[in-house]
Amino acid sequence: MIDLPWQPTLSAVLNASAATLLVLGYRAVKRGSLATHKKLMISAFACSSIFLTNYLAQRFVHGAFTFQDDSFLRTAYLLLLIPHTLLAMAMVPMILMTFYYAFRGMSVSHKKLARVTLPVWLYVSVTGVILFIWQQVVFPDKMVPMKAKAEAVAPK
């Protein structure tokens, strides 16, 4: 099996970069600097796109992991992970539509959707970094491959 230990760190760097670019892009549009806003938002989109490619490759190579703990920590982890995952799935079409409206010059539709897309995209990017810290730095010993967990509970 291919081992790519740098992938989680790359994912965190890309998420942190996307979050930073989103905030800077928001500030640029509030200052009226549309050209800077456009460049920053395209850069955030590039970071998120590279993240998604890296994340999917990581899942393909290493599979999914679960947080193995019976305390309140598992509940806290799931309370962070579940909305992160659901919003991550929802944000892809939201981002694509927001960009579509922007590039088609449909500024009213763009602004209306961007008011929802930005906080969702920012939440997913920031919680992605928090989940990296949780999984890779604070509790790496509690992250168990789902395949290993299934084998441990399977009847013999």
C-alpha positions in Angstrom: 0.0 0.0 0.0 1.2 3.5 -0.7 1.8 5.6 2.4 1.4 9.3 2.0 1.8 10.7 5.6 1.9 14.3 4.5 -1.6 14.3 3.1 -3.4 15.3 6.3 -1.0 18.2 6.9 -1.5 19.3 3.3 -5.2 19.2 3.7 -5.0 21.4 6.9 -2.7 23.9 5.1 -5.1 24.1 2.2 -8.1 24.6 4.5 -6.3 27.3 6.5 -5.3 29.0 3.3 -8.8 28.9 1.9 -10.2 30.3 5.1 -7.7 33.2 5.1 -8.3 33.9 1.4 -12.1 33.9 2.1 -11.7 36.5 4.9 -9.4 38.7 2.8 -11.8 38.4 -0.2 -14.7 39.4 1.9 -12.7 42.4 3.2 -11.7 43.4 -0.3 -15.3 43.4 -1.6 -16.4 45.5 1.4 -13.7 48.0 0.5 -15.0 48.1 -3.0 -11.9 46.4 -4.5 -13.7 44.0 -6.9 -10.6 43.0 -8.8 -8.8 42.0 -5.6 -11.9 40.2 -4.4 -12.1 38.2 -7.6 -8.5 37.1 -7.4 -8.8 36.2 -3.7 -12.0 34.2 -4.2 -10.5 32.3 -7.2 -7.5 31.5 -5.1 -9.7 30.3 -2.2 -11.6 28.1 -4.8 -8.2 26.7 -6.0 -7.2 25.9 -2.5 -10.5 24.1 -1.8 -10.4 22.3 -5.1 -6.8 21.0 -4.4 -7.9 20.1 -0.9 -10.8 18.0 -2.2 -8.6 16.2 -4.7 -6.1 15.5 -1.9 -8.8 14.4 0.5 -10.4 12.0 -1.9 -6.9 10.5 -2.8 -6.2 10.2 1.0 -9.5 8.3 1.5 -8.8 6.1 -1.5 -5.4 5.2 -0.2 -6.0 5.0 3.6 -9.8 4.5 3.9 -12.0 6.1 6.5 -11.1 6.4 10.2 -13.3 6.6 13.3 -12.7 8.1 16.7 -12.4 5.2 19.1 -13.5 6.5 22.5 -16.4 5.9 24.8 -16.3 9.2 26.7 -17.9 12.6 26.0 -15.0 13.2 23.6 -16.6 11.0 21.0 -19.8 13.0 21.3 -17.9 16.2 21.0 -16.0 14.9 18.0 -19.2 13.8 16.2 -20.8 17.2 17.0 -18.0 18.8 15.1 -17.6 16.1 12.3 -21.2 15.7 11.3 -22.1 19.3 10.5 -18.7 19.7 8.9 -19.3 16.8 6.6 -22.9 17.7 5.7 -22.0 21.3 5.0 -19.0 20.3 3.0 -21.2 18.3 0.7 -23.8 21.1 0.5 -21.2 23.8 -0.2 -19.8 22.4 -3.5 -22.9 23.3 -5.5 -23.3 26.5 -3.6 -19.8 27.6 -4.4 -20.2 26.6 -8.1 -23.5 28.6 -8.4 -22.0 31.6 -6.6 -19.1 31.6 -9.1 -21.5 31.1 -12.0 -23.5 34.1 -11.0 -20.4 36.2 -10.6 -18.9 35.3 -13.9 -22.2 35.7 -15.7 -22.5 39.3 -14.3 -25.6 38.3 -12.2 -24.6 40.5 -9.3 -27.9 40.4 -7.4 -28.1 36.6 -7.5 -24.3 36.4 -6.7 -24.6 38.6 -3.7 -27.7 36.9 -2.4 -26.1 33.4 -2.6 -22.7 34.6 -1.5 -24.2 35.8 1.8 -25.0 32.1 2.6 -22.1 30.5 0.8 -19.3 32.5 2.5 -20.2 31.5 6.1 -20.7 27.8 5.1 -17.4 27.7 3.2 -15.6 29.5 6.0 -17.1 27.1 8.7 -16.1 24.0 6.7 -12.6 25.3 6.1 -12.0 26.3 9.8 -13.5 23.1 11.2 -11.4 21.1 8.7 -8.3 22.6 10.4 -9.8 21.9 13.9 -10.5 18.3 12.9 -6.9 17.9 11.6 -5.6 19.1 15.0 -8.0 16.7 16.8 -7.2 13.7 14.6 -3.5 14.2 14.0 -2.1 16.2 17.0 -4.3 15.8 20.1 -5.8 12.3 19.7 -3.9 10.4 16.9 -4.0 7.2 19.1 -7.8 7.3 19.1 -8.2 7.4 15.3 -8.8 3.8 14.1 -9.3 2.7 10.5 -13.0 1.8 10.0 -11.9 -1.5 8.4 -10.0 -2.5 11.5 -13.0 -1.6 13.7 -15.3 -3.7 11.6 -12.9 -6.6 11.8 -12.7 -6.3 15.6 -16.5 -6.6 16.0 -17.2 -9.1 13.2 -18.3 -12.6 14.4 -15.7 -15.3 13.9 
